[in-house]
Amino acid sequence: QVQLVESGGGLVQAGDSLRLSCALSGRSFSRCGMGWFRQAPGKEREFVATISWSGVNTKYGDSVKGRFTISRDNAKNTVYLQMNSLKPEDTALYYCAAVFGLVGALPVKAIEYEYWGQGTQVTVSS
């Protein structure tokens, strides 16, 4: 059974940084694409970033480009989201997601992912 567990969320001030982690268990991490999404109250789930199984290819949502960096450590079965220059509008519940069997693709739609974590809350105060 595949499980994803996020950590690293918290309450920070505008301009601060946070690093989120997501650990996968139950299946080979090195063959899955990983993504981060977020959802604020009353809003739809929003694509944040995705990374290919090799870690070579990445894609970001327009609202986080230049501020967030996705990375992965296949030896630790973990994907990271480094978030810099945080803004109040980054406040949301952040989810990681996994999809297996895609080679060379960087899915940006939530429906394309097979497994989801429970989320970690990020709150940015002004």
KAGIKA-V55844 format. One record per residue. SS is DSSP state (H for helix, E for strand, C for the rest). Layout:
SS, SS
This chain:
C, C, E, E, E, E, E, C, C, E, E, E, E, C, C, C, C, E, E, E, E, E, E, E, E, C, C, C, H, H, H, E, E, E, E, E, E, E, E, C, C, C, C, C, C, E, E, E, E, E, E, C, C, C, C, C, C, E, E, E, C, C, C, C, C, C, C, E, E, E, E, E, E, C, C, C, C, E, E, E, E, E, E, C, C, C, C, H, H, H, C, E, E, E, E, E, E, E, E, E, C, C, C, C, C, C, C, C, C, H, H, H, C, C, E, E, C, C, C, E, E, E, E, E, E, C
